[in-house]
Amino acid sequence: MNPPRPGPPPPPPTIRRATVDDAAAFARINGDPAVLRNLMQLPYTSEPIWRARLAEMTVPGRGDLLLVAEQEVGGAQRVVGTAGLHPVSALPRLRHAAMLGISVAVEAQRQGVGGALMQAMCDYADRWMQVQRLQLDVYVDNTPALALYRRFGFEHEATQRAYALRDGAYVDSHTMARMHPQPPSAALQAGDAAPPAGAAAAAHPQASASGNWTLGTADDDDVDGIATLMALPGVVENLLLAPLTPPDAVRKALLEPPRECAIVARSEGRVIGYASLAVQAAVRRRHAATLVACVAPAWQRRGIGGALVTALVDWADRWAGLLRLELGVQDGNAAGLALARRFGFALEGTQRAAVLREGIFVDQHLLARLHPAPPQASARAQA
Ligand SMILES: CC(C)(COP(=O)(O)OP(=O)(O)OC[C@H]1O[C@@H](n2cnc3c(N)ncnc32)[C@H](O)[C@@H]1OP(=O)(O)O)[C@@H](O)C(=O)NCCC(=O)NCCS
């Protein structure tokens, strides 16, 4: 247990992102028996173990944030605290949650280091990471950590019995969480509307009223059918692929960026419509997804496009926590523009000569739709 805070407060520590070269400091701090008993770490940790972990968690594009706190000791900066903020899951339905861990070297405890690391992680989660819920686990007898977490607004949610083995005995653990105190919101415009009446609850694929086509999740066997559909005259011009693109290249285009939601309309086993959402990979754009939809010309004007977009909007609004759906419609694609507008997409601008189509550069209209009533963790918690 750390001693009471003595004398005047020391200068605040410097917080910076951890690198693999901090492996020795991570091993030293988290391997100290007095610290590791409060964590999920095991004895006999080592610098190579931490080097491997840090290498894995600091790969660009990963959502983890690893921080160190440094204090000036004898004229040199020394790492005295480590902390990590990690996405709970990549699953769309859990994307709003992150978990955190923290440890401060025994000799630097009770000097504001833990508080500085917590402040940095809460700020990062609230202001940059698009997270509404921060959660953690803390052993029930870890009084300093419990006090620290309460100070930062974490509340007790559960006590899990015999949660982990600690030095020969099982120890109970509290689960605590803090909701974003002020989740960011976006101002809606007049054009941002809910889906048309009767279009709700469509994430579960259905059959058409006439019964001659059905909607379903796009699966691996559909790729060639989707490629064929996308190459049809009347479709290919309005997408970004060129005619004569071989199926392998189409397959690549369908997977990159990865689609988190992809749906097909089928008739007698043939793919006659396709729509997908690709969620933006950058953490700061994770609230946005790009929509693509197309229907075979022979099947247009039968409600298939509407059914496909209804399913995507429902998925985005009710299952994926997306705030913003965006799409590009090439100039002259009246059907695409009308469909987007029906679902509350508003015109945000036009990119001149943006796409080459049949020897001519055409403009591309950029449209987006904001969620009319995005779910908010803090609002629910207060209710
Ligand atoms: C928990 C821990 C990270 C706190 O770090 P720290 O640098 O000592 O914390 P700070 O000095 O910034 O203190 C911040 C607040 O935490 C609380 N706190 C810290 N130590 C405390 C103690 N011994 N008793 C009661 N409250 C304490 C207080 O609210 C304190 O604010 P205050 O000083 O204004 O009263 C540190 O004790 C630690 O690393 N422990 C071992 C590893 C661990 O338990 N990690 C958490 C696992 S869930």
The ligand as a Gaussian input file, in Angstrom:
#p B3LYP/6-31G(d) Opt

LIG

0 1
 C       -3.892000       2.780000      -7.887000
 C       -2.647000       3.552000      -8.290000
 C       -2.522000       3.491000      -9.809000
 C       -2.792000       5.031000      -7.834000
 O       -1.702000       5.753000      -8.377000
 P       -1.088000       7.016000      -7.602000
 O       -0.078000       7.623000      -8.498000
 O       -0.640000       6.605000      -6.283000
 O       -2.361000       7.935000      -7.482000
 P       -2.363000       9.539000      -7.231000
 O       -1.223000       9.941000      -6.403000
 O       -2.513000      10.208000      -8.541000
 O       -3.694000       9.697000      -6.416000
 C       -4.899000       9.984000      -7.039000
 C       -6.031000       9.663000      -6.096000
 O       -6.102000       8.236000      -5.909000
 C       -6.534000       7.963000      -4.569000
 N       -5.477000       7.258000      -3.826000
 C       -4.239000       6.972000      -4.241000
 N       -3.602000       6.263000      -3.307000
 C       -4.420000       6.127000      -2.263000
 C       -4.331000       5.496000      -1.001000
 N       -3.231000       4.871000      -0.606000
 N       -5.413000       5.533000      -0.193000
 C       -6.521000       6.164000      -0.577000
 N       -6.651000       6.808000      -1.766000
 C       -5.614000       6.774000      -2.586000
 C       -6.845000       9.330000      -3.982000
 O       -8.168000       9.662000      -4.325000
 C       -5.898000      10.214000      -4.727000
 O       -6.268000      11.560000      -4.736000
 P       -5.786000      12.498000      -3.517000
 O       -4.315000      12.276000      -3.373000
 O       -6.122000      13.882000      -3.990000
 O       -6.527000      12.058000      -2.323000
 C       -1.372000       2.988000      -7.601000
 O       -1.633000       2.835000      -6.228000
 C       -0.894000       1.666000      -8.157000
 O       -0.225000       1.632000      -9.167000
 N       -1.204000       0.540000      -7.473000
 C       -0.726000      -0.754000      -7.891000
 C       -1.348000      -1.202000      -9.227000
 C       -2.832000      -1.120000      -9.194000
 O       -3.468000      -1.371000      -8.185000
 N       -3.426000      -0.785000     -10.365000
 C       -4.841000      -0.724000     -10.501000
 C       -5.370000      -2.095000     -10.754000
 S       -7.118000      -2.132000     -10.901000

